[in-house]
Structure formats: structure tokens, C-alpha cells
Amino acid sequence: MKRRLLFGLIFIVFANTILPAQTFSLVTGREPVTSLDGFWRFHTGDSPAWAGPGFDDSHWTLLRSSEDWGKQGYLGLKGLAWYRFKVIVPQDSGPISLLLPFIATNYEVYADGVRIGGCGAMPPHPEARSCGSQIFALPAGTNSSPQAVTIALRVWQQASWSSYFAGGPYGTSYVGATPLLRTMLQSRFDAYIHSAIQEYVIALLETLGGLVSLMLFLFRRREREYLWFGCSMLLTAAAGAYIIHRSLYGAEVRTFFRNVYGLYNLAQFAALAFYFRLLRGRRSWLMHAAVAGLALNAAANLLFSLPHARDYVHDPVFHAFQSLALLPFFVWTLALLLRRARERLADARLLLAPVLLMYVNALVSAIVTVSSQLGWQHRLESATFTVLSQPFPVNSNSLTTVLYLVAMLAILVNRFARTRREEERYANEMEAARVVQQVLIPEAIPNVPGFAIENVYKPANEVGGDFFQILPTAGGGMLAAIGDVSGKGMPAAMTVSLLVGTLRTLAHYTQSPGEILSAMNQRMTGRANGGFTTCLVLRADPDGTLTVANAGHLPPYRNGEELTVPSGFPLGLVADASYEEKLFEAAPGDRLTLVTDGVVEARNARGELLGFERMAALTRQRAEEIAQTAQTWGQEDDITVLTVSLTTKLQEATA
């Protein structure tokens, strides 16, 4: 055993001091492409002389050309290092090129001391850049004999990566005919695309999901959860596509991380808004902590992308801070999902498991990444875990994302169908309410001798809560009733039908406004379902006597002046409420105006109410003019205007 160790040490010393770097020939066998897998000379530091063909590199260390220098005893090396080897180019050869694999990080390539290409900016002003496989043209042989070309690689490794991510080549290099190497490079691209098919599929599914969600939002503008989910998915898909593009074509590292993390930060904010809307979230300290964590994460990304930031903040610290900043968002989302699931919300039950798996995978991946960067592993391993390797690889991140997207698809379809059913039910309800209202709101005002009656009814929505009635009395006079039911839709329409039916029935037995309101109140008590109705009843007799009773409604106006009428409780609130009657006199030519609060509460773009003073001035005008003015000012509620003018025929009726 001791002899074997001794011979091994002697061989290593001999190889590193006597043996030259391997020479790769395109002449032997006239091979159009030759692998450069073997030993290259390697040395740390930097000198311009190391690029020249006459430099003696026999004392340099030999490293395998297909492995990074971290696996060969140089983990932690930062700054500059050089590789050297020779290529023999045939005489009168066609275009010859060099195919290099991914090399971490920036590098320059020299052929016989002449720079023929590279990747990224080199010292003294380096900026870390990631480059995929690249092809570099070599000088073609022009002599009658083969020509030896010295290849030198000057590699720079960023200091913040050196403890966990080694520099140097990651794979086999080749030299040979340029067309064949281009074919090989395309094959590498194709192989990567095959290995990254899961990323392509995920990005495609996220894009489709985002577009579908935005289309649903266009149909239902009030359901903003579609908007936020669509934005979240499209931003996440853009980040994934950017990662794929960088892997194929390379990118400046600082710019890459700033853009990718920026897209993810925006996607996380959109996701928070989506969960808040979908699950009917409430503002709480935990939600504020989630928002603050996302904001801190975004700020850290911007700061970390500044020039020279990596000289002061190391990668493990940055990634650990990112994970801690996201924790409140994860906890808030899961707590909200759990609470809504316990409340039997179908959407929350469907989302809980996929979101939990996705967050657990993200946290475990973050722990693996940080531990690798701290040196607890020999090199940075994949932050995800392989679930399937054939026919194409599938990792844990892709699997959890697919489960999440499937759950979201089910939710979107279910919500669309449920909303559609609710819309149909609501439309049927509105149609029924309109039919009821058309029956109850008189289309034609009865002709009452001695009175000129005008009315305007403008509901704010499809079905309003205002109502009015004009009923002739046996003595030649008239009963006018106007009211406003709290609420809208079918419940309001049914309440109006109850009130109008009661009013018409009572008018056969009594013309007393106070008695009519008392009877209507008793009929409404216990049936208002928490609502109420304001109503005013006015009786105008042929001799000009006006009798008015009021149940919480706006008082009437006579010639632009308000008539003071005691206001009782609105209908349906107090079972034994009584309503005092007030008597007034009207002369021929006088105009009585009755309105609902939709006139007073009209609000313009500046937020100003039309108000009682402006309304009092308007009551001297005709009903159509009053309603049109209120509607132009800014209608927010139902508008009903009823005017009663006493004509000269009144004198004839009382003579």
C-alpha cells in the first residue's frame, strides 16, 4: 500500500513538472473535428505574456479540461487564472474554429497571442456575465506543413461566487471544421431545449393562463381577481422565458438578476392582490407584514443590483434575506386559505394543497441554495429535486407549479359557471321586478277635473325603489302618494307591490292620509326584512283644502316654499306609529311639488349635492325640468317628481 502511494506521488510530481500540456492535432487521421478533452496547463494570476506562443508553461499545473477548477483543488479561487494548450492545424485547411462550453464566468480567448473573442468585460472593470457555448474562429493553416496554434484562455471569477461556484470550463471543448462545429453547437442548443422542456411548458401554461384570466376580466370588469391573477401569471412566465434565454445565449449577471427578481417581485404583489380579492381577505397586521416583506424583498433586489454591491453583500446573505422577507407573505396566504377552507369556501379548499406544496418547495430550495453558498456542500447543487427523468426531466418546482395551475384552471372554470348562473338568476329577477314595477307604476295619470298633474319617474338602475300613485276621490278631489323603499331589485319591487296594493284597497274605505299611513305601517311591520319605506300622502279637495300626512318623507312644496308637515316614523319600523295630519289651503294657480330624495342627493363631479336650496328654487318649474336638472347635475338614486297645479276649473267646482 505504501509503495502504491509513493508511486502515485512520484507520478503527480512528474506529470506537473516534466509532461507538457496535451497537444490536440487535426492532422492525424484528418479528423474534421477533434475533442479537446484531456489536460490543459493551468496557472493562477495574470500576465499578458501568458497569451503568447513562445511562453514556457511547462511548470504550470495540469487540470482536466472538461471540469471546473473547483473539483480539482481550487474551490475558493477568485480573480484571474489562465489555461493553455496547443492545436495543430493542417496545411491549406478550410475554416477552423474552437467550440468552448459554458465557462464560469468571464473569459478571453487568444490564438498565438491574438485575442479572437471572449465573454463579458474583463478587469480592470469586470462585470460578471454568463455565456453559453460559443464558437471562435482560428487562423487557418497556409503553409506547406501543419501549423501549431497556441490557445490561451484568460478566465476571471467573481469573488462573491468563489466559495461555492468554481470557475473554468463545464464540459468538453472541440476544435475542427467550422460548419461541423456549428452543427454541434446547434445540437447542444437542441439538447438543452429538450432538457428544459419543462420550463418551456410551464412558461407556456402560465402565459395561456394569464391571457385567459385577462380575457375573463374584460368580460367582468368588477371581478378584479381575474386581472391580478392574469398579471401574476404573465409576469412569472416572462421571468421564466428570460431564464431560458439567458441559459441559451448568456446575459450580464447583475442585469439578469435585477430583471428576473424584478419580474418575480411584481408577480408576488399581483398574487397578493389576487388572493385578497379571491378569498375576500381583510386588512390585518399579518397582511401588512406580508406587504412590507414583499416591499423589502423588492428594495433588496434593487440595492443588490447596484454596481459593486456584491463586494459588500455576499450571495448567501442576500438569498437568506430574500427567503425571510417572503415568509410573511407565505404565512398570510396559507392562513387566509386555511380560514376560508374551514368556512367551506370551495376555491380555498381547492387551492390549499397546491399552494402549500409550492411554498414548501420554494423554502426547501432556498435552504439548499443558501447552504450550498455557505460551503456546506462542495458546489452549488440544483435547488429543485428530480421527480421524473424520462422521457424528459421533471423537477419538483415544475410539478408543484403544474398542480397549482390545474387547481386555478378548475377555479376559473367553476367561478365562470357560477357567476354565469348568478347573472342569469339576477337577470330573471330583474325582469320579474320590471314586470311588477310596470304594473304598479301608472303609465297614464287619471284625469281629475280642477287639477293639472305631471309626473316623471327616472330609476337609477334597472329596477328602482320609488313609487307614486294618483287616485281620484269620491268628492271630486284626489289622493297623491309618493314614497321610497330602501333596497333595490326584486325585494324592493315586492315591497312596492305590497304598499301600492294596500294603498289602493284603503282608498275605497278612507281618504284620510293619516289613517292610510297607519294602515300601511301595520301591514309593513314584520315584513320589511330590516328595511323601511318613506311615504307622503296628500289629499286635495275641490275647495282647495290640502290634507297632508308624512312618514319620514321629504315635505311637499307649494309655489317653491316648503310646507311644514310633522314627520312620523318611516313605514315598517314601529308597529303602533301614528301620523298627524296637517291642513293647508291652495288657491287657483298654485303648484304643489312632491319629490323623492334622488333629487336632493344628486351629486356633481366635484362632489357637491344639489341640496335643498337649489331644489326649492327648482320646484317652481315643471316636473320634467326638475327631473332633467337633477339628472344632469349627477343622478345617484331614483328620481321621482310629481306636480299638481290647481286650475281655474276649481272655482267652478266650488261655486
KADA-V765150 format. One record per run of one state. SS is the DSSP state (2 for helix, 1 for strand, 0 for the rest). FROM is the first residue (numbers start at 1). TO is the last residue. If there is no record, write none. Layout:
ss = <SS;SS>
from = <FROM;FROM>
to = <TO;TO>
//
This chain:
ss = <0;2;0;1;0;2;0;1;0;1;0;2;0;1;0;2;0;1;0;1;0;1;0;1;0;1;0;1;0;1;0;1;0;1;0;1;0;2;0;1;0;1;2;0;2;0;2;0;1;2;0;2;0;2;0;2;0;2;0;1;0;1;2;0;1;0;1;0;1;0;2;0;2;0;1;0;1;0;1;0;1;0;1;0;1;0;1;0;1;0;2;0;1;0;1;0;2;0;2;0;1;0;2;0>
from = <1;2;18;23;26;28;31;33;36;39;45;48;52;61;65;69;73;79;90;96;101;102;105;106;112;114;120;121;122;127;128;129;131;134;139;147;158;159;162;168;171;174;178;196;197;220;225;250;251;253;279;285;305;309;312;315;343;346;374;386;389;394;396;441;451;459;466;473;478;486;489;507;513;525;533;541;545;552;557;559;561;563;567;568;571;572;581;586;591;596;597;601;603;604;609;610;611;619;623;635;639;647;649;655>
to = <1;17;22;25;27;30;32;35;38;44;47;51;60;64;68;72;78;89;95;100;101;104;105;111;113;119;120;121;126;127;128;130;133;138;146;157;158;161;167;170;173;177;195;196;219;224;249;250;252;278;284;304;308;311;314;342;345;373;385;388;393;395;440;450;458;465;472;477;485;488;506;512;524;532;540;544;551;556;558;560;562;566;567;570;571;580;585;590;595;596;600;602;603;608;609;610;618;622;634;638;646;648;654;655>
//
